[in-house]
Amino acid sequence: MIQKDRRLGVRAVAEEVNLDKESVRRILREELNMSKVCAKMVPKLLSDEQKESHKELCLDLLQCIENEPDLLNSIITCDETWVFTHDLETM
């Protein structure tokens, strides 16, 4: 299932194979050595206005992180996909 659509979430896989989410998560991570990664499309050509807007947003985010150092731990991302991980020590 994951090889056909790497954007599937744990919940969708669990429902399809009639297993609980934690079992699916354990199988994907521990048995199949897979992990979730994020991918985001970023436009390469930005107008001067877009560049300035992105700069202001980044500066605001940096200031928020200075005020609250654990802020990034509470961010949830989307557009994730499953990928195989390789442990060089076991190869």
C-alpha positions in Angstrom: 0.0 0.0 0.0 2.7 2.4 1.0 4.7 1.7 -2.2 1.7 2.6 -4.3 0.9 5.8 -2.4 3.6 7.1 0.0 1.3 9.9 1.1 -0.9 7.5 3.0 -1.2 8.2 6.7 -1.1 5.7 9.5 -4.8 6.0 10.0 -5.7 5.2 6.4 -3.4 2.2 6.4 -4.8 1.0 9.7 -8.4 1.2 8.5 -7.5 -0.6 5.2 -5.8 -3.6 6.9 -8.0 -3.6 10.1 -5.2 -3.0 12.6 -4.9 -0.4 15.3 -2.8 2.7 14.4 -0.1 1.9 16.9 0.5 -1.5 15.4 0.7 0.0 11.9 3.1 2.7 13.1 5.3 0.1 14.8 5.4 -2.1 11.6 6.2 0.9 9.4 9.0 2.2 11.6 10.5 -0.8 13.3 9.8 -3.7 10.9 10.0 -1.8 7.5 12.5 0.9 8.6 10.3 3.7 7.3 9.9 7.2 8.5 7.8 10.3 7.5 9.5 13.2 5.8 8.0 16.5 4.6 8.2 18.0 1.2 7.0 21.4 0.3 7.0 23.1 -3.1 8.6 26.5 -3.0 8.3 28.8 -6.0 11.7 29.7 -7.4 10.7 33.1 -9.0 9.3 35.5 -6.4 8.4 39.1 -7.0 10.1 41.8 -4.8 6.9 42.1 -2.8 6.8 38.3 -2.2 10.4 38.3 -1.2 9.8 41.2 1.3 6.7 39.4 2.7 8.7 36.1 3.2 11.5 38.1 4.9 9.1 39.7 7.3 7.5 36.4 8.1 10.8 34.8 8.8 11.9 37.7 11.0 8.6 37.4 12.9 9.1 33.7 13.4 12.7 34.2 14.6 11.5 36.7 17.2 8.8 34.3 18.3 11.4 31.5 18.7 13.6 33.9 20.7 10.7 34.6 23.1 9.6 30.9 23.2 12.5 28.5 22.5 10.3 25.4 22.4 7.9 26.8 19.8 9.2 24.6 16.9 8.3 21.5 19.0 4.6 22.4 18.7 4.5 22.8 14.9 2.6 20.2 12.9 3.4 19.8 9.2 1.6 18.2 6.3 2.5 16.9 2.8 4.5 14.1 4.4 5.5 10.9 2.6 6.9 7.6 3.8 10.5 6.8 2.9 12.8 3.9 3.7 15.7 4.6 6.0 19.0 2.8 5.9 21.1 2.1 8.9 24.7 2.0 7.6 25.8 -0.1 10.6 23.5 -3.0 9.7 24.3 -3.0 6.0 
